[in-house]
Amino acid sequence: MSSRTVSLLLAATLLCSIGLLAQATTPGTPPAASASPAPMDQASAKDQAHRTIENLAPQLNLTADQKTKLEPILTNEIQQVHDLRANTSMTIQQKQAAFQQTLTEDHGKIDAILTPEQKTKLAQLHQQQDAQQQPASPAPPSQQPQPQK
C-alpha cells in the first residue's frame, strides 16, 4: 500500500474531513446563511486530535510514542479543515485541493509513525466506515419495475 494511500486512509478515518468540507455552503446559498461554525481555536483542535487518537489507540495498538507523534499532525489537519470550512471565499473544490496539499505534506510523517500492521488495520477500519456510510445502491435499470401502461 502506498504511503499516499495510507495517509488518505488515516486522514479520512480520523477526521472525516472531506465530509466536513462538503458540508460547506450550498450553491446558491449566501455564505452568511450557511451553518458553518466559527473557526476552531488551536486548543479545541488539539483536544479533538487527542480524543481521536485515544479512540483509535486500542484498535491500532498505538504506543505512547506514536500517539505523541501523531497528535500535532492531526491537530494541524483538524484546524485546517475548520479554517477551510469557515472560508467563504473558496469553492469546495479549492478547499478540497488545499486539504489534499496538507495530506501530501503529512503523508511521509504519518507513514513513518505507523507500523505495516497498523496501516493494514487502519485500511480495514476505513473500509468498514465506508461500508456503513454508503447508501443502498438502486437496482440496475433492467431490474427496476417498469411502469404499467
Buried (B, 14 or more C-beta within 10 A) or exposed (E): EEBEBBBBBBBBBBBBBBEBBEEBBEEEEEEEEBEBEEBBEEEBBBBBBBEBBEEBBEEBEBEEEBBEBBBEBBBBBBBBBBBBBBBEEBEBEEBBEBBEEBBEEBBEBBBEBBEEEBBBBBBEBBEEBEEEEEEEEEEEEEEEEEEEE
